[in-house]
Amino acid sequence: MSLHTLNPKFKRQSNREYRSRENLEIDEIISLIEAAGSRGRYKERDRTLLLLMFRHGLRASEAATLKWDAVMIKTKKLRVNRLKVV
């Protein structure tokens, strides 16, 4: 249940009001990728997926729905179904 259903007069504030920044710093991204590569059952997969997401600006849902037929090794291309058009 959202605040809109509890209080119809509620207006969501901008993201700036809820958090101080939108993006991770480079050193935070590096730490995240290193941490993913040091624990868990599929270390290389997790590390590679985070690196792919960072380099190509993928959302979590876009990365989660990637399939092998979207990877074209010979042409070095990756087909991604974008969920949000900018």
Contacts in CASP RR format, 6 or more apart in sequence:
PFRMAT RR
TARGET T0000
AUTHOR 0000-0000-0000
METHOD contacts of the structure
MODEL  1
MSLHTLNPKFKRQSNREYRSRENLEIDEIISLIEAAGSRGRYKERDRTLL
LLMFRHGLRASEAATLKWDAVMIKTKKLRVNRLKVV
3 10 0 8 1.000
3 12 0 8 1.000
4 10 0 8 1.000
15 22 0 8 1.000
24 32 0 8 1.000
29 50 0 8 1.000
29 54 0 8 1.000
32 50 0 8 1.000
33 47 0 8 1.000
33 50 0 8 1.000
33 51 0 8 1.000
33 54 0 8 1.000
34 47 0 8 1.000
36 43 0 8 1.000
36 46 0 8 1.000
36 47 0 8 1.000
36 49 0 8 1.000
36 50 0 8 1.000
37 43 0 8 1.000
37 44 0 8 1.000
37 46 0 8 1.000
37 47 0 8 1.000
40 46 0 8 1.000
49 63 0 8 1.000
52 58 0 8 1.000
52 63 0 8 1.000
52 78 0 8 1.000
53 59 0 8 1.000
53 60 0 8 1.000
53 63 0 8 1.000
56 78 0 8 1.000
56 80 0 8 1.000
58 80 0 8 1.000
59 83 0 8 1.000
59 84 0 8 1.000
61 83 0 8 1.000
62 80 0 8 1.000
62 81 0 8 1.000
62 82 0 8 1.000
62 83 0 8 1.000
65 81 0 8 1.000
66 78 0 8 1.000
66 80 0 8 1.000
70 78 0 8 1.000
70 79 0 8 1.000
70 80 0 8 1.000
71 78 0 8 1.000
71 79 0 8 1.000
72 78 0 8 1.000
72 79 0 8 1.000
END
